[in-house]
Amino acid sequence: MDQLLSRMTTEEKVGQMVMDITHDPPGGMPDEKTRQMIQDHHIGATTIYNKKDPAFMAKYNNQLQQWAADTSRWHTKREND
């Protein structure tokens, strides 16, 4: 863990301590503001409200994870990505 922390920027460390509420239209996918928080501010967690369907939640969370992976210095593309 210390090795990883030593390689992170201050901005990345601060972002990992931040939890934000996702922003999206009712019943919709996360919006541009949520993408910006993930990609520009490196937030480490989100709170998601009013999403009950497991299939939709999987799609929703996959979108959040993809945004994080797209801008991560640590993500290695796999063949299936």
GUZAKE-257547 format. One record per atom (N, C-alpha, C): residue in three letters; atom name; x, y, z. Coordinates in steps of 0.05 Angstrom, whole numbers, plus 5000, padded with zeros to 4 digits. Layout:
REM residues N
<aa->ALA; at->CA; east->X; north->Y; up->Z>
...
***
This chain:
REM residues 81
<aa->MET; at->N; east->5016; north->4976; up->5000>
<aa->MET; at->CA; east->5000; north->5000; up->5000>
<aa->MET; at->C; east->5018; north->5025; up->5000>
<aa->ASP; at->N; east->5038; north->5025; up->5016>
<aa->ASP; at->CA; east->5056; north->5049; up->5017>
<aa->ASP; at->C; east->5068; north->5054; up->4990>
<aa->GLN; at->N; east->5075; north->5033; up->4975>
<aa->GLN; at->CA; east->5087; north->5036; up->4949>
<aa->GLN; at->C; east->5067; north->5050; up->4930>
<aa->LEU; at->N; east->5042; north->5041; up->4930>
<aa->LEU; at->CA; east->5022; north->5054; up->4913>
<aa->LEU; at->C; east->5018; north->5083; up->4921>
<aa->LEU; at->N; east->5015; north->5088; up->4947>
<aa->LEU; at->CA; east->5011; north->5116; up->4956>
<aa->LEU; at->C; east->5034; north->5134; up->4948>
<aa->SER; at->N; east->5058; north->5124; up->4949>
<aa->SER; at->CA; east->5081; north->5140; up->4942>
<aa->SER; at->C; east->5082; north->5148; up->4912>
<aa->ARG; at->N; east->5067; north->5132; up->4896>
<aa->ARG; at->CA; east->5066; north->5138; up->4867>
<aa->ARG; at->C; east->5043; north->5155; up->4859>
<aa->MET; at->N; east->5024; north->5160; up->4878>
<aa->MET; at->CA; east->5000; north->5176; up->4872>
<aa->MET; at->C; east->5006; north->5205; up->4875>
<aa->THR; at->N; east->4993; north->5222; up->4858>
<aa->THR; at->CA; east->4996; north->5251; up->4861>
<aa->THR; at->C; east->4979; north->5259; up->4885>
<aa->THR; at->N; east->4984; north->5283; up->4895>
<aa->THR; at->CA; east->4967; north->5294; up->4917>
<aa->THR; at->C; east->4938; north->5295; up->4909>
<aa->GLU; at->N; east->4933; north->5304; up->4884>
<aa->GLU; at->CA; east->4906; north->5305; up->4874>
<aa->GLU; at->C; east->4892; north->5278; up->4874>
<aa->GLU; at->N; east->4906; north->5257; up->4866>
<aa->GLU; at->CA; east->4895; north->5230; up->4866>
<aa->GLU; at->C; east->4889; north->5221; up->4895>
<aa->LYS; at->N; east->4907; north->5227; up->4913>
<aa->LYS; at->CA; east->4902; north->5219; up->4941>
<aa->LYS; at->C; east->4878; north->5233; up->4953>
<aa->VAL; at->N; east->4876; north->5259; up->4948>
<aa->VAL; at->CA; east->4852; north->5274; up->4958>
<aa->VAL; at->C; east->4827; north->5263; up->4946>
<aa->GLY; at->N; east->4827; north->5259; up->4920>
<aa->GLY; at->CA; east->4804; north->5249; up->4906>
<aa->GLY; at->C; east->4794; north->5222; up->4917>
<aa->GLN; at->N; east->4813; north->5205; up->4924>
<aa->GLN; at->CA; east->4805; north->5179; up->4935>
<aa->GLN; at->C; east->4791; north->5181; up->4962>
<aa->MET; at->N; east->4794; north->5204; up->4976>
<aa->MET; at->CA; east->4780; north->5208; up->5001>
<aa->MET; at->C; east->4753; north->5221; up->4998>
<aa->VAL; at->N; east->4746; north->5228; up->4974>
<aa->VAL; at->CA; east->4720; north->5242; up->4968>
<aa->VAL; at->C; east->4699; north->5222; up->4959>
<aa->MET; at->N; east->4675; north->5226; up->4970>
<aa->MET; at->CA; east->4651; north->5211; up->4961>
<aa->MET; at->C; east->4631; north->5231; up->4950>
<aa->ASP; at->N; east->4621; north->5226; up->4927>
<aa->ASP; at->CA; east->4602; north->5245; up->4914>
<aa->ASP; at->C; east->4576; north->5230; up->4909>
<aa->ILE; at->N; east->4554; north->5245; up->4907>
<aa->ILE; at->CA; east->4529; north->5233; up->4899>
<aa->ILE; at->C; east->4528; north->5234; up->4868>
<aa->THR; at->N; east->4519; north->5213; up->4856>
<aa->THR; at->CA; east->4518; north->5213; up->4826>
<aa->THR; at->C; east->4496; north->5232; up->4817>
<aa->HIS; at->N; east->4499; north->5243; up->4794>
<aa->HIS; at->CA; east->4480; north->5262; up->4783>
<aa->HIS; at->C; east->4469; north->5250; up->4757>
<aa->ASP; at->N; east->4443; north->5247; up->4756>
<aa->ASP; at->CA; east->4431; north->5236; up->4732>
<aa->ASP; at->C; east->4401; north->5243; up->4732>
<aa->PRO; at->N; east->4389; north->5243; up->4708>
<aa->PRO; at->CA; east->4361; north->5248; up->4707>
<aa->PRO; at->C; east->4346; north->5224; up->4719>
<aa->PRO; at->N; east->4322; north->5227; up->4729>
<aa->PRO; at->CA; east->4307; north->5204; up->4741>
<aa->PRO; at->C; east->4307; north->5180; up->4722>
<aa->GLY; at->N; east->4316; north->5158; up->4732>
<aa->GLY; at->CA; east->4316; north->5133; up->4717>
<aa->GLY; at->C; east->4338; north->5132; up->4696>
<aa->GLY; at->N; east->4355; north->5152; up->4695>
<aa->GLY; at->CA; east->4375; north->5153; up->4674>
<aa->GLY; at->C; east->4403; north->5145; up->4683>
<aa->MET; at->N; east->4421; north->5145; up->4664>
<aa->MET; at->CA; east->4449; north->5139; up->4669>
<aa->MET; at->C; east->4463; north->5163; up->4680>
<aa->PRO; at->N; east->4486; north->5159; up->4693>
<aa->PRO; at->CA; east->4501; north->5182; up->4704>
<aa->PRO; at->C; east->4507; north->5203; up->4683>
<aa->ASP; at->N; east->4507; north->5228; up->4692>
<aa->ASP; at->CA; east->4510; north->5250; up->4672>
<aa->ASP; at->C; east->4538; north->5260; up->4671>
<aa->GLU; at->N; east->4542; north->5282; up->4656>
<aa->GLU; at->CA; east->4568; north->5294; up->4651>
<aa->GLU; at->C; east->4581; north->5304; up->4677>
<aa->LYS; at->N; east->4565; north->5314; up->4696>
<aa->LYS; at->CA; east->4577; north->5324; up->4721>
<aa->LYS; at->C; east->4589; north->5300; up->4737>
<aa->THR; at->N; east->4576; north->5277; up->4736>
<aa->THR; at->CA; east->4587; north->5254; up->4750>
<aa->THR; at->C; east->4613; north->5245; up->4736>
<aa->ARG; at->N; east->4613; north->5245; up->4709>
<aa->ARG; at->CA; east->4637; north->5238; up->4694>
<aa->ARG; at->C; east->4660; north->5256; up->4701>
<aa->GLN; at->N; east->4655; north->5282; up->4703>
<aa->GLN; at->CA; east->4676; north->5301; up->4710>
<aa->GLN; at->C; east->4687; north->5296; up->4738>
<aa->MET; at->N; east->4669; north->5290; up->4757>
<aa->MET; at->CA; east->4679; north->5285; up->4784>
<aa->MET; at->C; east->4697; north->5260; up->4784>
<aa->ILE; at->N; east->4690; north->5240; up->4769>
<aa->ILE; at->CA; east->4706; north->5216; up->4768>
<aa->ILE; at->C; east->4733; north->5221; up->4754>
<aa->GLN; at->N; east->4731; north->5233; up->4730>
<aa->GLN; at->CA; east->4755; north->5235; up->4714>
<aa->GLN; at->C; east->4772; north->5259; up->4721>
<aa->ASP; at->N; east->4761; north->5281; up->4728>
<aa->ASP; at->CA; east->4777; north->5305; up->4734>
<aa->ASP; at->C; east->4786; north->5307; up->4763>
<aa->HIS; at->N; east->4770; north->5295; up->4781>
<aa->HIS; at->CA; east->4776; north->5298; up->4810>
<aa->HIS; at->C; east->4783; north->5272; up->4823>
<aa->HIS; at->N; east->4783; north->5250; up->4808>
<aa->HIS; at->CA; east->4791; north->5223; up->4818>
<aa->HIS; at->C; east->4776; north->5214; up->4842>
<aa->ILE; at->N; east->4750; north->5220; up->4844>
<aa->ILE; at->CA; east->4735; north->5212; up->4868>
<aa->ILE; at->C; east->4737; north->5182; up->4872>
<aa->GLY; at->N; east->4737; north->5175; up->4897>
<aa->GLY; at->CA; east->4741; north->5147; up->4904>
<aa->GLY; at->C; east->4716; north->5131; up->4909>
<aa->ALA; at->N; east->4693; north->5145; up->4912>
<aa->ALA; at->CA; east->4668; north->5131; up->4917>
<aa->ALA; at->C; east->4644; north->5148; up->4909>
<aa->THR; at->N; east->4622; north->5135; up->4904>
<aa->THR; at->CA; east->4597; north->5149; up->4897>
<aa->THR; at->C; east->4574; north->5138; up->4914>
<aa->THR; at->N; east->4554; north->5154; up->4917>
<aa->THR; at->CA; east->4529; north->5146; up->4930>
<aa->THR; at->C; east->4508; north->5147; up->4908>
<aa->ILE; at->N; east->4493; north->5125; up->4905>
<aa->ILE; at->CA; east->4473; north->5123; up->4884>
<aa->ILE; at->C; east->4446; north->5119; up->4897>
<aa->TYR; at->N; east->4427; north->5135; up->4890>
<aa->TYR; at->CA; east->4400; north->5133; up->4901>
<aa->TYR; at->C; east->4379; north->5124; up->4881>
<aa->ASN; at->N; east->4359; north->5110; up->4891>
<aa->ASN; at->CA; east->4335; north->5103; up->4875>
<aa->ASN; at->C; east->4340; north->5086; up->4850>
<aa->LYS; at->N; east->4358; north->5068; up->4852>
<aa->LYS; at->CA; east->4363; north->5049; up->4830>
<aa->LYS; at->C; east->4359; north->5021; up->4841>
<aa->LYS; at->N; east->4338; north->5008; up->4834>
<aa->LYS; at->CA; east->4331; north->4983; up->4847>
<aa->LYS; at->C; east->4335; north->4958; up->4829>
<aa->ASP; at->N; east->4335; north->4962; up->4803>
<aa->ASP; at->CA; east->4337; north->4939; up->4785>
<aa->ASP; at->C; east->4367; north->4930; up->4783>
<aa->PRO; at->N; east->4373; north->4905; up->4790>
<aa->PRO; at->CA; east->4401; north->4896; up->4789>
<aa->PRO; at->C; east->4414; north->4898; up->4762>
<aa->ALA; at->N; east->4399; north->4892; up->4741>
<aa->ALA; at->CA; east->4411; north->4894; up->4714>
<aa->ALA; at->C; east->4418; north->4923; up->4707>
<aa->PHE; at->N; east->4400; north->4941; up->4714>
<aa->PHE; at->CA; east->4406; north->4969; up->4709>
<aa->PHE; at->C; east->4430; north->4978; up->4726>
<aa->MET; at->N; east->4431; north->4970; up->4751>
<aa->MET; at->CA; east->4453; north->4977; up->4769>
<aa->MET; at->C; east->4480; north->4967; up->4758>
<aa->ALA; at->N; east->4480; north->4943; up->4747>
<aa->ALA; at->CA; east->4504; north->4933; up->4735>
<aa->ALA; at->C; east->4513; north->4951; up->4712>
<aa->LYS; at->N; east->4495; north->4958; up->4694>
<aa->LYS; at->CA; east->4501; north->4976; up->4672>
<aa->LYS; at->C; east->4511; north->5003; up->4682>
<aa->TYR; at->N; east->4497; north->5014; up->4702>
<aa->TYR; at->CA; east->4504; north->5040; up->4714>
<aa->TYR; at->C; east->4532; north->5040; up->4726>
<aa->ASN; at->N; east->4537; north->5020; up->4743>
<aa->ASN; at->CA; east->4564; north->5018; up->4755>
<aa->ASN; at->C; east->4586; north->5012; up->4735>
<aa->ASN; at->N; east->4580; north->4997; up->4714>
<aa->ASN; at->CA; east->4600; north->4992; up->4693>
<aa->ASN; at->C; east->4607; north->5018; up->4680>
<aa->GLN; at->N; east->4588; north->5036; up->4676>
<aa->GLN; at->CA; east->4594; north->5063; up->4664>
<aa->GLN; at->C; east->4612; north->5078; up->4682>
<aa->LEU; at->N; east->4607; north->5079; up->4708>
<aa->LEU; at->CA; east->4624; north->5093; up->4727>
<aa->LEU; at->C; east->4652; north->5082; up->4727>
<aa->GLN; at->N; east->4654; north->5056; up->4727>
<aa->GLN; at->CA; east->4681; north->5043; up->4727>
<aa->GLN; at->C; east->4696; north->5048; up->4701>
<aa->GLN; at->N; east->4681; north->5048; up->4679>
<aa->GLN; at->CA; east->4694; north->5054; up->4653>
<aa->GLN; at->C; east->4705; north->5082; up->4652>
<aa->TRP; at->N; east->4690; north->5101; up->4662>
<aa->TRP; at->CA; east->4701; north->5129; up->4663>
<aa->TRP; at->C; east->4726; north->5130; up->4680>
<aa->ALA; at->N; east->4726; north->5116; up->4702>
<aa->ALA; at->CA; east->4750; north->5116; up->4719>
<aa->ALA; at->C; east->4774; north->5103; up->4705>
<aa->ALA; at->N; east->4769; north->5081; up->4692>
<aa->ALA; at->CA; east->4790; north->5066; up->4678>
<aa->ALA; at->C; east->4801; north->5082; up->4654>
<aa->ASP; at->N; east->4783; north->5097; up->4641>
<aa->ASP; at->CA; east->4792; north->5112; up->4617>
<aa->ASP; at->C; east->4812; north->5134; up->4624>
<aa->THR; at->N; east->4812; north->5143; up->4648>
<aa->THR; at->CA; east->4831; north->5165; up->4655>
<aa->THR; at->C; east->4851; north->5157; up->4677>
<aa->SER; at->N; east->4851; north->5132; up->4684>
<aa->SER; at->CA; east->4869; north->5122; up->4705>
<aa->SER; at->C; east->4897; north->5118; up->4694>
<aa->ARG; at->N; east->4917; north->5127; up->4709>
<aa->ARG; at->CA; east->4945; north->5121; up->4701>
<aa->ARG; at->C; east->4952; north->5092; up->4708>
<aa->TRP; at->N; east->4935; north->5078; up->4723>
<aa->TRP; at->CA; east->4941; north->5051; up->4734>
<aa->TRP; at->C; east->4927; north->5029; up->4718>
<aa->HIS; at->N; east->4906; north->5036; up->4703>
<aa->HIS; at->CA; east->4890; north->5016; up->4688>
<aa->HIS; at->C; east->4905; north->5006; up->4664>
<aa->THR; at->N; east->4906; north->4980; up->4662>
<aa->THR; at->CA; east->4919; north->4967; up->4639>
<aa->THR; at->C; east->4896; north->4956; up->4622>
<aa->LYS; at->N; east->4896; north->4963; up->4597>
<aa->LYS; at->CA; east->4875; north->4953; up->4579>
<aa->LYS; at->C; east->4878; north->4923; up->4576>
<aa->ARG; at->N; east->4856; north->4909; up->4578>
<aa->ARG; at->CA; east->4855; north->4880; up->4573>
<aa->ARG; at->C; east->4843; north->4876; up->4546>
<aa->GLU; at->N; east->4846; north->4852; up->4536>
<aa->GLU; at->CA; east->4836; north->4846; up->4509>
<aa->GLU; at->C; east->4806; north->4850; up->4507>
<aa->ASN; at->N; east->4791; north->4844; up->4529>
<aa->ASN; at->CA; east->4762; north->4846; up->4528>
<aa->ASN; at->C; east->4752; north->4875; up->4534>
<aa->ASP; at->N; east->4769; north->4894; up->4541>
<aa->ASP; at->CA; east->4760; north->4921; up->4547>
<aa->ASP; at->C; east->4752; north->4936; up->4522>
***
